[in-house]
Amino acid sequence: MAAPESGDGNNGAARMVTLISSDNTRFEVEAAAASLSQTLQLTILDGGGGGGDGIPLPNVDSATLSKVLEYCIKHAPAAANGGAPNATAVDRAELERFDNEFVNIDQSVLYSLIMAAHNLEIEGLQSLVAKKVADMIKGKSPMEIRRTLGFPDPTPEEQAEMNAHMLEYGWAYE
Amino acid sequence: MDGMEMSEDVLTEILAKLPCKSLARFQCVSPSWDRIISSDYLRRRLPLITSGVLFHDGPPRGVSGRKQQAYTYACASEDGVAEAADMSRATTHVHHHRRVQRPSPLLRRVLVLPDPVVPRREPDHAPVVCFTGWLPRGASVEVFDSETGAWRDHAAVDFGIDTDAMSATMHYSGGALHVLAYSGHVVRLDLDAMSCRVTALPAPVSCRARAGHCRGRLRFASSDGARLKVWELVKDAGRGEWALRHEVGVKDLVADGGASEAVTFLFMAFHPEREVVYLWAPWKLVAFDMEKMCVEEEWAFGSEKEGAHLIQIWLFPYTRHLANCLA
């Protein structure tokens, strides 16, 4: 997907913009897709990102950016329809299938993805990944969460507090 | 996600997608998780209806020796239907919260207590009432009908008294919400007709006053912490006529006559069919038979801490952050 300069982006085709990942890979993508990002939208409206310029994204590496763009390209048509009032049930089902498949990925990728979605302010993607992470952690115990996040083992005081919490909120632990 | 630092915004985003049961559990993951979970911001992001049922499915009488009895708190699942609630016993209260709003400093909470209940497997018709805006002598109200699953809007319901006088103590029964008012009235809001009737009460309304139903009649309980009086509305039309049905004092409660304990109690609920009231004396819930004037059953809670918590659960069945906005 590292896009070579295609030279003629403008003969009736959709407008393209170039995004540059933190490791200097260039991605050429339709402006409509990139505009799902609130952060990029203004720059693009101002005419930025076209030609040889490109918009640098120092916080997003190329692996993550390609994943983000995969989402944006898939969702751009529906977004352009303003939430797709005239989308067919088939279209919606297809997007849903895509979304489910899309977040079926490794935890570390999910994490990079949610950070990128947050930085780029892509609402749908943030929500999608957050939901996925929530589903992954909702059945865990507080201790498991701590371990997952790499927190140090609790001190005796913290442990006592956790035990007290468990007594107090017994219903939440069943 | 080992060792990764997650920004608080991102974490909030994730937490907002969790069911309340997980949130309650995750309060103790770390102080920052606790802070986020308890925050106003997250509360506003949480899904519309959070409802909880605190009930007692006590063991048969005579089972003693266990300090902590089986109290169960059931959270509503996402579609608003309480899960796994065996409402076989009388001390059943359902608290519904819609997205909690604070339209008035006085009537801050959105709270409905449906009938404390007749033995049935499921809660029957239990509407959720949400006050969405306040008028000087009324409010706009939304009512969720659990039968049709739809919200109904009512632009302006006239209370018949000043809104500022209304308390947050409410009781639902027979298609009507009964709200106590500090002016010494009870306002009966008929949820079908959306009309109100104001009836004067036989005693001042304090924070300990409660309304309820027993044998289909409206009752009013008022206590000063040491004595409890229970009235029944005999004539419902126009000017209410109240008959004093029962009076009970602290000494009646303390079986061993040990007045050494500085006992106080709170009125909790009426038994819907029998002359029994449920009282909360420190660290135990007491079912008191008003006819025999004796304690019928009592359920003690382990420690002082747990005891104190019962009150909290009773009033605010969700987690602390809900309590924050209701208190």
Interface residues (C-beta under 8 A of the other chain):
Chain A: Q107 S108 Y111 I114 M115 H118 Q126 S127 A130 K131 V133 A134 D135 I137 K138 G139 S141 P142 I145 R146 T148 L149 G150 F151 E161 M162 A164 H165 M166 L167 E168 Y169 W171 A172 Y173
Chain B: M1 D2 G3 M4 M6 S7 D9 V10 E13 I14 L15 A16 K17 L18 P19 K21 S22 A24 R25 F26 Q27 C28 V29 S30 W33 T72 Y73 A74 C75 K305 E306 H309 T319
